[in-house]
Amino acid sequence: MTQSPARPLPAPKERRRLREAASLTRAQLASRVGVTSETVRGWETGRSTPRGRTGEKYVKLLHSLGEAEMTSPQEAAADSDDDPEPPPPTAPETASAPRSARARRKAAAATDRKRPAAKDRGRGPVTVPARSHTPVPHGHRLILTERPRTTTTLRPDDAVAALTPDQAFDALYAFCAPALVRQTYLLTGRRELARESVERAFQNAWQRWPEVARDRDPAGWVRAMAYECALSPWHRLRPRYRHPEPPPSDAFDRALLDALLQLPPTCRRTLVLYDGVGLGLPETAAETEASTRAAVNRLAHAREALAERLPELADPETLHWRLVELASTGRLRAAKPPAVRRRAERRARFWTRAAIAFTVALIGTTALTVRTAPTHYEPPVPPGETVQGVPPPVAPGPLSEKERKLRAKLREEQQRGPDRLLPQAR
């Protein structure tokens, strides 16, 4: 009796891609394998390797997801807009996984009842259910992200040809803007600044749309720009942001927001990206322009600071749900995509005209300078100096009586013609 060779374990990025292609969250995959979502996170980020029977079950499930993706890619794309049906379970897990969408909705509703209500916040341990029952794209998590609202299903080869730049930008904005406003609110604690930062980021994206459209992760490009705008230190000099905004009504939310704002901006950004958005450590380090070791240290420092002030947030899953609730209490809304595009174009026209006017003024000033400048060098006249030892010149004074007689005699004896008055020796 021969034994089939063991199936190879995919790479960490491939594990995550297979799970997201099947529209499964970490919690749903963990319930199938029989582990926690943090264990699945470690497997997908490469921090740990599945072993034993659990590892065999995990590998078998990944290969079944890959086979389902290869056999029916069009059906998976058609069902992505509705409530997605998970791929067919393997034989060992048929009894535990729901077989229909209705059964899975009932199980999700029963699990959601375990979530603490608003009045129970901060009162002991929390049982956290599965975070989402909808497909979650790469690098995003529940409530801090949004599902695409488009209903048209396009094949990958027709997506670029079918969408105009305006439609592609509007789709990206509708998908990312609501979640980015909530994320930037966690970074700044100001609703108006969060909306303004996200709008400014999308304005820059529209001005550089060919570059953003060809980027591997347009959502990450806009998110990084929004975070940079929100955490800019120049906002403290603006009069409208010198006074704090009204805090949340819930006491626990106020304490959590104060604890977040007390963190350094780099640690706060790392915490929101890792525990809020759900990025892995390499992606978080790359977006914060730091090494992986520095990102780990910042995340550990942020978690320790929050756990010191709020011991209920020591569990990462509980911290995620608290961040979700805090971001949802603000009821933040983003502007419409056409309005953002119009403002971006108006802003681009303004700065273009300002650059043209400055160039024309510079050319005119240069021409005037060239026209009025001297053509030769004129040395400056040095100031006068006093010469010592030379008597000053004496002006002629009035003539004396003797000098007047001599003058009259000379005038009388003056001869005309060739004769000249010759001096006589005495």
BAKE-145280 format. One line per 10 residues: their letters; for each residue z, y, x of C-alpha. Coordinates in steps of 0.05 Angstrom, whole numbers, plus 32768, in hexadecimal, padded with zeros to 4 digits. Layout:
<pts>
A> Z/Y/X | ...
</pts>
This chain:
<pts>
MTQSPARPLP> 8000/8000/8000 | 7FE9/8041/8020 | 800B/8084/8017 | 7FE3/80C3/800A | 7FE7/80F6/8041 | 8016/8131/8036 | 7FF4/8170/801C | 7FF6/81AB/804B | 8022/81E6/803A | 7FFA/8227/8030
APKERRRLRE> 8009/8266/8057 | 803D/8296/803B | 8009/82C8/8023 | 7FE1/8290/8003 | 801F/8277/7FDF | 802A/82BC/7FC0 | 7FE0/82C3/7FAF | 7FDF/8280/7F8B | 801C/8292/7F62 | 8000/82D6/7F4E
AASLTRAQLA> 7FBC/82B9/7F3F | 7FDF/828B/7F0D | 8004/82C7/7EEE | 8048/82AB/7F00 | 8084/82D3/7F16 | 80B4/82BB/7F4C | 80E8/82AA/7F17 | 80B7/8280/7EEF | 80A0/825B/7F2E | 80E8/8251/7F43
SRVGVTSETV> 80FA/8233/7F00 | 80C1/8200/7F08 | 80D5/81EC/7F4E | 8120/81EE/7F40 | 8135/8225/7F70 | 8147/826F/7F6C | 8116/82A9/7F6E | 8134/82C0/7FB1 | 8121/827C/7FCF | 80DA/8285/7FB6
RGWETGRSTP> 80D9/82CB/7FD4 | 80EE/82AE/8017 | 80B7/8279/8013 | 8082/82AD/8003 | 8097/82DD/8039 | 809C/82A7/806E | 80E7/82B0/807B | 80F4/8267/8067 | 80CD/8227/805E | 80D4/81F7/8023
RGRTGEKYVK> 80F0/81B3/8036 | 8100/8171/8016 | 80EF/815E/7FCF | 80F1/81A7/7FBA | 80BD/81B7/7FEF | 8091/817D/7FD9 | 8096/8195/7F91 | 8085/81DC/7FA6 | 8049/81C6/7FCF | 8030/819B/7F96
LLHSLGEAEM> 8037/81D5/7F65 | 8011/8204/7F93 | 7FD8/81D3/7F9B | 7FD4/81CA/7F50 | 7FD0/8216/7F48 | 7F99/8218/7F7B | 7F72/81E1/7F58 | 7F7A/8204/7F15 | 7F61/8244/7F34 | 7F23/8221/7F52
TSPQEAAADS> 7F11/81FC/7F11 | 7F17/8235/7EDF | 7F15/827A/7EFE | 7EF1/8299/7EC3 | 7F24/827F/7E90 | 7F5D/829A/7EBA | 7F3B/82DE/7EBD | 7F2F/82DD/7E71 | 7F78/82CD/7E62 | 7F95/8301/7E92
DDDPEPPPPT> 7F96/8338/7E5D | 7FBB/830D/7E2B | 7FFB/82E5/7E32 | 7FE7/82B8/7E6C | 7FEF/826D/7E67 | 800A/824D/7EA7 | 7FE1/8217/7EC8 | 7FEB/81CF/7EB3 | 802D/81B6/7ECF | 8031/817A/7EFB
APETASAPRS> 804F/8138/7EE4 | 8097/8142/7EFE | 809D/8187/7EDC | 807B/817A/7E99 | 80BE/8172/7E75 | 80DC/81B4/7E8F | 80A1/81E4/7E89 | 808B/81FE/7E45 | 8048/81E2/7E2E | 8030/821B/7E01
ARARRKAAAA> 8034/8266/7DFF | 8060/8264/7DC1 | 8092/8236/7DE2 | 8092/8261/7E21 | 809E/82A0/7DF7 | 80DA/827F/7DD5 | 80F6/826B/7E18 | 80ED/82B1/7E32 | 810F/82D0/7DF5 | 814A/82A0/7DFE
TDRKRPAAKD> 814F/82B3/7E47 | 814C/82FE/7E39 | 818A/82F9/7E0E | 81B2/82EC/7E4D | 81A0/8331/7E68 | 81DC/8361/7E64 | 81D9/8398/7E32 | 81E1/83E2/7E45 | 8229/83E2/7E30 | 8239/83A7/7E5E
RGRGPVTVPA> 821F/83C8/7E9D | 824B/83C0/7ED9 | 827C/838F/7EB9 | 827A/8351/7EE2 | 8243/831F/7EF6 | 81FF/8323/7ED5 | 81D1/82EA/7EC2 | 818A/8300/7ED2 | 8150/82E0/7EAD | 8108/82DA/7EC3
RSHTPVPHGH> 80EF/831F/7ED5 | 80AD/831D/7EB1 | 8085/82F4/7E81 | 8044/8318/7E90 | 8017/8313/7ECD | 8032/833E/7F05 | 7FFF/8356/7F3A | 8009/8354/7F85 | 8043/837F/7F9D | 805D/8392/7F58
RLILTERPRT> 8097/837E/7F2B | 80AF/8388/7EE4 | 80B7/83CE/7EC6 | 80AF/83F0/7F09 | 8065/83DD/7F01 | 8032/83DC/7ECA | 7FFE/83AC/7EB1 | 7FB6/83C2/7EAF | 7FA5/83DC/7E6A | 7F5B/83CC/7E6C
TTTLRPDDAV> 7F43/8396/7E3D | 7EFE/838A/7E5B | 7EF9/834D/7E88 | 7ECA/8356/7EC3 | 7EB6/8326/7EF9 | 7EC5/833B/7F41 | 7E7C/8344/7F52 | 7E6F/8370/7F16 | 7EAE/839A/7F1A | 7E94/83CC/7F4D
AALTPDQAFD> 7E50/83D3/7F2B | 7E6C/83DA/7EE4 | 7EA2/840F/7EF1 | 7E92/8457/7F01 | 7EC0/847D/7F30 | 7EE1/84A0/7EF5 | 7EEF/845E/7ED2 | 7F09/843C/7F11 | 7F37/8477/7F1E | 7F50/8477/7ED6
ALYAFCAPAL> 7F5E/842D/7EDA | 7F85/8434/7F1B | 7FAC/846E/7EFF | 7FBD/844B/7EBD | 7FD4/840E/7EE5 | 7FFE/8431/7F1B | 8013/8476/7F02 | 804B/8462/7ED0 | 806B/8434/7F02 | 8065/8466/7F3C
VRQTYLLTGR> 8087/849C/7F13 | 80C3/846D/7F09 | 80C4/845A/7F52 | 80C2/84A2/7F6B | 80F9/84B3/7F39 | 8125/847F/7F5D | 8114/84A1/7F9F | 8121/84E9/7F8A | 814C/84E8/7F4B | 811F/851F/7F2E
RELARESVER> 80F0/8512/7EF4 | 80C3/854E/7EFE | 80BD/8542/7F48 | 80AC/84F9/7F3C | 8073/850B/7F0C | 805A/8542/7F3B | 805A/8513/7F78 | 8034/84DD/7F54 | 8001/850E/7F39 | 7FF8/852D/7F7E
AFQNAWQRWP> 7FED/84E8/7F9C | 7FB7/84D7/7F69 | 7F97/851B/7F74 | 7F91/850A/7FBE | 7F77/84C6/7FAC | 7F41/84E4/7F80 | 7F2C/8514/7FB7 | 7F25/84D9/7FE6 | 7F0E/84A7/7FB2 | 7ED7/8485/7FDC
EVARDRDPAG> 7F0B/8476/8011 | 7F40/8460/7FDF | 7F0F/8435/7FB7 | 7EFD/840D/7FF5 | 7F45/8404/800A | 7F61/83BE/8006 | 7F9D/83D6/7FDE | 7F8E/8417/7FB8 | 7FD1/8412/7F93 | 7FF6/840F/7FD5
WVRAMAYECA> 7FCE/844B/7FEF | 7FE3/8475/7FB3 | 802A/845B/7FB5 | 8032/846F/7FFE | 8016/84B4/7FEF | 8044/84BE/7FB3 | 8081/84A9/7FDC | 806F/84DA/8013 | 8067/8513/7FE1 | 80A8/8502/7FBE
LSPWHRLRPR> 80D2/84FD/7FFF | 80B5/853C/801F | 80EE/8567/803A | 80CA/85A8/8025 | 80DD/859D/7FDC | 8123/85B6/7FEA | 8106/85FC/7FF8 | 80E6/8601/7FB4 | 8110/8629/7F81 | 8102/85F9/7F48
YRHPEPPPSD> 8122/85BF/7F6E | 8160/85E1/7F89 | 818A/85CE/7F4D | 8195/8584/7F3A | 817A/8567/7EFA | 81A7/854C/7EC2 | 81C0/8506/7ED7 | 81B7/84C8/7EAC | 81E5/84C0/7E71 | 8200/847B/7E86
AFDRALLDAL> 8239/847C/7EB9 | 821F/8440/7EE0 | 81DA/845F/7EE4 | 81F7/849F/7EFE | 821F/847A/7F33 | 81E1/8452/7F48 | 81B5/8490/7F4C | 81E9/84B4/7F76 | 81EF/8478/7FA4 | 81A4/8476/7FAC
LQLPPTCRRT> 819F/84C0/7FBB | 81D6/84B9/7FEF | 81AB/8488/8017 | 817D/84A2/804E | 8135/84AB/8035 | 811B/8472/8060 | 814F/8441/8048 | 8145/8457/8000 | 80FA/844D/8005 | 8103/8408/8024
LVLYDGVGLG> 8133/83F3/7FEE | 8105/840A/7FB5 | 80C9/83E7/7FD4 | 80EC/83A5/7FE2 | 811E/839E/7FA8 | 80FA/83CA/7F76 | 80AF/83C0/7F80 | 80B6/837B/7F9E | 808E/8382/7FDE | 809C/8352/8017
LPETAAETEA> 80BC/8368/8058 | 807A/836D/807F | 805A/8397/8048 | 8099/83C2/8041 | 809B/83CE/808C | 8051/83DF/808F | 8056/8411/8055 | 8094/8433/8073 | 8073/8434/80B8 | 80AA/840C/80D8
STRAAVNRLA> 80B2/83C9/80F9 | 80CA/838D/80D2 | 810C/838D/80F6 | 8117/83D7/80E5 | 8105/83C9/809C | 8138/8390/809A | 816E/83BD/80B7 | 815F/83F5/8086 | 8160/83C5/804B | 81A2/83A7/8062
HAREALAERL> 81C1/83EC/806B | 81AA/8402/8026 | 81C5/83C4/8004 | 8207/83C9/8028 | 820E/8412/8014 | 81FF/8403/7FCB | 822D/83C6/7FCA | 8265/83EF/7FE8 | 8262/8423/7FB1 | 824C/83F3/7F79
PELADPETLH> 8264/83AB/7F86 | 823D/8392/7F4A | 81FC/839E/7F70 | 8209/836C/7FA8 | 81D9/833B/7F88 | 818F/834E/7F95 | 8179/8337/7F50 | 81AF/8362/7F2F | 819A/839C/7F5A | 8153/8394/7F44
WRLVELASTG> 8166/8396/7EFA | 8192/83D3/7F05 | 8159/83F7/7F27 | 812C/83E4/7EED | 815D/83FF/7EB9 | 8169/843F/7EE0 | 811E/844C/7EE6 | 8114/843E/7E9C | 814A/846E/7E83 | 8123/84AC/7E98
RLRAAKPPAV> 80EA/849E/7E68 | 80B8/84BA/7E99 | 8070/84C2/7E87 | 8034/84D1/7EB2 | 7FFC/8501/7EA2 | 7FB9/84E9/7E87 | 7F84/84D3/7EBB | 7F4F/8506/7EA6 | 7F81/853F/7EAF | 7F93/8526/7EF4
RRRAERRARF> 7F4A/8522/7F08 | 7F3D/8569/7EEE | 7F78/8584/7F14 | 7F62/8561/7F53 | 7F1B/857D/7F4D | 7F36/85C3/7F3E | 7F65/85BF/7F7A | 7F2C/85A8/7FA6 | 7F00/85E2/7F8E | 7F37/8614/7F9B
WTRAAIAFTV> 7F43/85FD/7FE2 | 7EF8/85F9/7FF0 | 7EEE/8640/7FD8 | 7F2B/8657/8000 | 7F0E/8636/803F | 7ECA/8657/8033 | 7EEB/869C/8028 | 7F14/8694/8067 | 7ED6/8680/808E | 7EAF/86BC/8074
ALIGTTALTV> 7EE8/86EB/8084 | 7EED/86CF/80CA | 7EA2/86D6/80D6 | 7EA4/871F/80BC | 7EDE/8730/80E8 | 7EBB/8712/8125 | 7E7B/8738/8116 | 7EA0/877A/810E | 7EC5/876F/814F | 7E85/8760/8174
RTAPTHYEPP> 7E63/879E/8156 | 7E9B/87CF/8168 | 7EB0/87B3/81AB | 7E9F/87DC/81EA | 7E63/87C5/8213 | 7E7D/87DB/8258 | 7EBF/87E1/827B | 7EE2/8824/827E | 7F1C/8826/82AD | 7F58/884A/8291
VPPGETVQGV> 7F6B/888F/82AD | 7FAB/8889/82D4 | 7FE3/88B9/82C4 | 7FEE/88F6/82F2 | 801F/88F3/832C | 8047/892C/834C | 8034/8939/8395 | 806E/8950/83C1 | 8067/8987/83F6 | 802D/89AE/83D7
PPPVAPGPLS> 803D/89F2/83B9 | 8024/89FC/8374 | 7FE7/8A2A/836D | 7FF9/8A74/8360 | 7FD2/8A99/832B | 7FB7/8ADE/833D | 7FE5/8B17/8328 | 7FD7/8B61/831B | 7FB5/8B89/8352 | 7FDD/8BBC/8378
EKERKLRAKL> 7FC8/8C04/8382 | 7FAD/8BF6/83C8 | 7F85/8BBB/83B0 | 7F67/8BE4/8377 | 7F51/8C1A/83A8 | 7F31/8BE6/83D6 | 7F0C/8BC8/839B | 7EF2/8C0C/8386 | 7EDB/8C1C/83CD | 7EB6/8BDA/83D3
REEQQRGPDR> 7E93/8BE6/8392 | 7E7E/8C2D/83A7 | 7E66/8C1A/83ED | 7E3E/8BDF/83D5 | 7DF6/8BE7/83E9 | 7DBA/8BCE/83C4 | 7D7D/8BB0/83E1 | 7D78/8B8B/8423 | 7DB3/8BAE/8442 | 7DF3/8B8A/843F
LLPQAR> 7E3A/8B9F/8446 | 7E50/8B88/848A | 7E97/8B83/849F | 7EAC/8BB3/84D5 | 7EDB/8BA0/850D | 7F15/8BCD/8518
</pts>
